[in-house]
């Protein structure tokens, strides 16, 4: 990790910049994949499975038999853990449902909003070295609570043509409609365009590598919405003299092990905690099964020693982290200082892993600085709001003159006449 001691604020902007990918090359690849799926549909997906995942499939559809087999394979202990996580995530997201509130803006003029579920949504779940069945919970649960009629899930198969059994179990538990063995940018293309097997959806959710992220951005050209722009996972930890260095190191490494393109940032105001945390990171990383990925991520990461907690928050707001951990005393005092963050973890025992799995909050969060203008996934991500208004005769009489004056000033006389003809 890079070490910075009391860096000048003039250098902060450069420090918060994330690693940049070669966008032009990726964009060309994504366009080619979308064109192939447009022309060949399912056949393109079979070819991509063979090319990228090294497996030749007879069908990309996950069968009922496969789901039943998955339920039999995974341990009762894991099933119970998934069920408890589901209960907490459901409880937190169900509380986000809002009642209809009708507002009389003028006598005889009533306005309100009603919620409608997005009818067809697509969920992408990465496979590979870390099959994220926890993300199935984070996306399928609010989709089900919102009332989405069709929930499509795509995830890459392994070399034997199978999907991780915990992904299948979580998907069935959370109401996923149909599952498909397709990964990468081609899965995003399939859900965007539709194929013989995979339905076209209206909005796509889920994390992935730089190609999946680029494909989701490309999907918007076809009128398909996405959850948010996203990039590699990241965490920023702020620590003072009462922080536990071993805990801070563990939290940094929990994000670093996601992948070599992840980034972690540690800010301390105490020299002893600063030095001991760096030492703890170097010690703990050697014990991780995925230590090569973590080591690569640490090369793009850094530790910063600052004078005050206030400075730490100033830097954090500029960085806008996906995850923000406050290992500081009296953290309640500093909550108003937080302007930009995806999800915040308070105190020495609020590890970021809790939010990743089972505390109840959603772990699908804005990265790459997008916490400045995006929220994490919530129940609202799966619905749209429609406004309604009702004007009685009295209401139009009370409001009509105002509308006529404004419409005439804008030169829109048909707008004015729509009121005038009623008043007459």
N, C-alpha and C positions, 0 to 999 in steps of 0.2 A: 504494500500500500504506500502511496505517496504521503509524505508527512509535511504539513504546513504549520508553522508556529507563528501566530499573530500576523497572518497575511494582510496586506493593505486592501482596503475596500475597493481600490482601483482595479484589483485583480479578481474580485469576486465573480464578475460576469463571465470571465473566461473559465473560471473554475466550475461553474454550474452547467457548462455546456456538456451534453451527452455525446458519446461516440457517434459519428455520422456514418451511415451505410452508403454504398454506391447506388444511389436511387435509380440512375439511368439504366444500369444493367438489370436491376430487379424489375423495373417497370416493363422492359422489353420481354422478360420472361413471363410476367403476369399476363400481359396482353396476348402472348402466344398461347398460354394455357386457356384463357377465356375463349379465344378463337377456336381452339381444338374442341372444347366442350360444346360450344355453339354448333359446330358442324357434326360432330360424331357422338355427342351425348354420352350414354352409358359406355359405349365402346372406348371413348377417350379415357373414361375413368378406369376401366380395366387395364388399359395400356399404362396409365400413370401409376397405378398400383404396382405393376410389374417393374416399372422403371425406378420409382422412388422408394418403394417399400419392399421390393424383392419378392413379391408373392403373386402367383397367378390364381385368381379366384374364379369360381363358377358363378357366384352371385355376390353382389355387394350389399344385399339386404340381410340384416341380422334376423335370424329365425326365432320363433318361440322356443324351439328345442335348445338353441344356444343360450337363451336367457335363463331357461329352467336349469340347464347344466351349470351355469355360472352361480346360480343361487345355491346349488348343492356343493360347489367347490369351495367357496369362501367360508371362513370360520364363523362360528356363531359370535365370537368375540368382536370380529370386524363388523358383522351385521349390526350388533348392538351399538357399536360406536357410531356407525352411519345413521342409525335410527335416532340416537340422542342428538347428533349434530342436526339432523333434519328437524327435530322438535324445536331446537333453539332458533334455527334459521327461520322456520315457519312462524314462530312466535314473534320474532323481531319484525319480519316483513308484513305479517298480517296486521300489525299495529299501524302500518302506513296507509291502510285503507281509509278513505275520507268520506264523510257523509255529504249529501247534496245540500247546499245552503243557498236558498233563494233570497236575492237582494232587491228591494224596491228602490231603484235609483232616483225615480221621480214618481209622484203619485200616478198610479196606473201603468207604470213601466217596471216590469220585473225581469231580472237577468239572473242566470245561474250557469254552472258548468256541470256536465256529467261525464263520467269516465267510461270508455269503451276499450276493451282489450284489443291488442293487435292480433288479428285472427291467426296468422301463420308466422311462426318465428323459427329461426334456425340456430342451433347451438353447436359450436365447434369445440371439441375436447382434444387437446394434444395427447399423443401416445408416447411412443419411444421410451426413453430412459426414465421418465416420470409421468406415468399415466394419471392424469389429474381427475380422479373420480370425485374429489371434493368440489371441483368446479361444476360438475353435474348438479350437485345440490344447490350451489350458489345461483345457478341460472334456471334450472327447471322448477325449483320451488316457487320463486316469485312469478314465473310464467304460468304455473298452475293456479296460484292464488289469484292472479290477475284475470284468469278465465280465457287464456289463449286456447283456441279450438284445436290447433295443430302445432305440436312441438316436435321439430325434426332435429335429430342429433347425428352429426358426422364425426367419426374418429378413425385414425389410421389403424389397419390391422397389423399384427406382428408377422414374423416370417412364416408362421404356420397358418396364417389367415384368420387368426382369432383376435377378439377384442378382450382387453383385461376384464376379468369377471366382476371386479368391483365397480367398473364403469357401467356394466350391464345391470347389475343389481341396483345401483343408485338410480339409474335411468328408469327402471320399472317402478321403483319405490316412489319416484317423484312425478310420475305421470307423463313421461316422454311417449309420444305417439308412435314414432318409427325411428329405427336406428340403422345407420349405414356404415359400411367399412370403407371409408374414403378419407384420406388425410390431405394436409397441405393446401396450397392455393387452389388445387382442383376441387376440393370439397367446397370451398367458398364459391367458386365458379358454378358448381352444380346447384347449390342452394339459391344462387342469384338468378340463374338462367332456367333452371329446371331441366330434368332429363326424363327418360322413360321410367326410371325408378324413383328418382329424388324429386319431390315437389319444389316448385319455386316458392320462396318465402318472402315476407315483407320486411323483415329486420333480422340481422345476423349478430350473434353474441359470441364471445369467447376469446381466449388468449391464443397465442401461437408465436412462431418464429417470425423473422422479418418478412418472409414470403407470405405468410398468412396475414400479417398486418397490412402489407401492401395490397393483397388481394381484397381485403375488406374495404380499403379505401377505394380501390378500383370498382368495387361492386356498386358504389354510390352513383356511378355514371349510368347505371341501369335502373335507377330509381329505388334501389334497395337501401334501407337505412342500416346503420351499424350502431353498436353500443357506444363506442368512443374510439378516438385515435389511441393507439397504445404502442408500447415498446417493451423492452426487457424490464424485468422486475427490479425494484430498487427500495432501499430503506435509508432513512437518516435518523441517527440516534443523537440526542442531546443529553449530556451527562454533567452533573456537578460533583461535589466532593462526597455526597452520600451514595453515589451510584456503585453498583457491584461490577467490577471489571469483567469477571467471568460471565455474568449475565449479558453485558453489552457485547462481548465478543461472540457469544452464542447467537445473539440476534443478528449481528452483522453476517455471520456465516450462514444463517438460515436463509438469507436472501441470496448470498453469493453462490450457494450450491444449485440455484435454479438453472444457471447456465453461464457460460464464459462471457456472455454479453451483459450480464447483470451488473449493477453498480451499487456499492454501499458507501455511506459517508458517516464518519464518526466525528462529533464535535464535543469537546470537553472544555471546561473552564478551570479544571484542577489538574496540575501537572502530574501528580501521583496516579490519579485515575486514568489520565491520558496514556502514560507510559505502561501501566499495568494492563490496560485493555489491549494495546498493541501486542504486548508479549503474550497475552491470553489467546489472541487471534492466531498468532504464529504457532502456538502449542496445540490449540483445538483443531485447526485445519488438518493437521497430520492424522487425526483420528477419524476423519470422515471418509466413508466409502467413495463419495463423489469429490474427493479432494482436488483432482486435476481441474475439474470445472470451477470449483471454488477458487483455486489459486489463480486461474486465468481471470476470473472476475475481480479478484483483489488487485490485479495489475492496473485495472481501470478505476480503482477506488482510492479513497484518501481519508486521512485523519487530520483534523484541524484543531489547533489549540487557540482559544479566544479568551479575551479578558472577562467578558460578562455574559450572563444568560440572555440579556437583551440583544447583544450582538449575535448570539447563536440563533435567536428567532428571526432576526433580520436576514441572516444568511439563509435559513431554512425557507422563509417565504420567497426568497429569490429563486431558490432551487426547486421549490414546489414538489416535495417528495410524494411518491405513491404511499409509502408507510412512514409515519413519524412516531418515534418512540421518545417519551420524556422520562428519562431516568434521573429526575431532579426532585429536590425537596419542595414542598408546597406547590405542586404543579397546578392546583386549581387557580392560583393567583395569575398564572401565565396563560390560561386558556384564551383570554381575549387577544393575546399577541398572535395567535395562529390565524393566518389569513389564507394560506395555500397549502393544502395537504389532502391526500385521498382518504386516509383513515389514521386515527391517532390512538396511541397506546400509552396509558398513564401509569407511572410508577414502576418500581423494580420488578413486580410480578406480572405485569401485563405484557407478556411476550407476544410478538407479532404472530407466532404460530397459532395463538388462540383465535385471532380473527381469520386466519387462513382456513381453519377447520370447523370450529364448533361454538364460538361464543355467541354467534347469531348474526353479526354484521356481515356484509357482503365483501368478498375478497376480490371481486372484479373491479379494479380501480384504475384511475387515470395515471399514466406514467409519462416519462419524457417531458416533464414540465407542464403537462396538460391539466394538472390539478389547479392551475390558475384560472381555468375557465370550464372545467368539466367536473361533474360529480361521479361517484362510483355508481355501479348498478344498484337499483332499488326496484320496488314495485312499480314506481312511475315509469321505469324504463320499458315496461311491457304494456303500457296503456297509452292512449291518447285522450286528450281532453276536448270535448265539444262544448261550445258555448250555446246557450239558448236565450231567447228573449220573447216576452209576450207584452204587447201594447194593447191596452183596452182603448175604446174610443176616447175616454177621458185622458188616457196617457198620451195619445197622439196630439190631442188638443193642447196638453201642457208642454209638450216637447217640440211640436211641429214648427213653430216659428223659428226656433233655434236652428233646426235642420235646414229650413228654407234659406235662412240668411247665410249659413256656411256653404251650402251647395251653390248658391248664386255667386258668391265671392270666388269660388273655385271654377266658375264657368260651366258647371255641370247641371244644366237646366232640366234634364230628364230626372235627375235625382230630386230636384226641387219639386217637379211636377208630381212625383210619386206621393209626396206629402200633400201638396195643394189639392190634388184631385179628391183625396180622401176628406180633407177638411171642408171642401165645398159640398 
